[in-house]
Amino acid sequence: MNTAAATLQTEQQVTLLALLKNRFLKHMNRHEALSWTQIEQRILIEPQKLFSLSEMERTGGEPDVIGYDKASDTYLFVDCSAESPIGRRSLCYDQVALEQRKKFPPTGSACGFAAQMGIELLDEGQYRTLQTIGVFDVKTSSWIRTPQAMRSLGGALFGDSRYDRVFIYHNGADSYYASRGFRGLLRV
């Protein structure tokens, strides 16, 4: 991530923090035991996180806190948009897949886009945890972090929710669809 480009103007910071606070207060079921004041203080200590949150918001992710990880002492912001973020769709899985896709290549990859934003793709466990606090991806699907053993064989994982159940599937990592994007995680 380019730190020079990762700086928000004061007005942008204030607007973003107000939006995140309102979303946090509106959806307390996602983080009942957490305090916005502590989260906001943590964000302000690491201003590059504001850039990542801004990018999550700009691309349609509607980031919100879904938990606190004691082991890493971090708050977990995750894309909580009802469907896979619209500004992050039609991407293959990673750079290797993008380079291998010779015919009709997509404009980018989920892993590459996430790295530029300063976030990480959800893994299968994180994706399933997200689905316990709401229903997400009923019309779309989202790439999820794929174990290297599977990725080395050419595949990648994605998930969605259908018929009141979470499904995890596989696809060729070079595939891409208008309805498939990715959800990100930011540790603050």
HELIX and SHEET records of a PDB file:
HELIX    1   1 THR A   10  LYS A   26  1                                  17    
HELIX    2   2 MET A   28  ARG A   30  5                                   3    
HELIX    3   3 TRP A   36  ILE A   45  1                                  10    
HELIX    4   4 PRO A   47  ARG A   58  1                                  12    
HELIX    5   5 ILE A   86  ARG A   88  5                                   3    
HELIX    6   6 GLN A   95  GLN A  100  1                                   6    
HELIX    7   7 ALA A  110  MET A  117  1                                   8    
HELIX    8   8 GLU A  124  THR A  132  1                                   9    
HELIX    9   9 GLN A  148  ARG A  151  1                                   4    
SHEET    1   A 4 PRO A  63  ASP A  69  0                                        
SHEET    2   A 4 THR A  74  ASP A  79 -1                                        
SHEET    3   A 4 GLY A 184  ARG A 187 -1                                        
SHEET    4   A 4 GLU A 120  LEU A 121 -1                                        
SHEET    1   B 4 ARG A 165  GLY A 172  0                                        
SHEET    2   B 4 GLY A 155  ARG A 162 -1                                        
SHEET    3   B 4 SER A 141  ILE A 144 -1                                        
SHEET    4   B 4 ARG A 180  PHE A 182  1                                        
END                                                                             
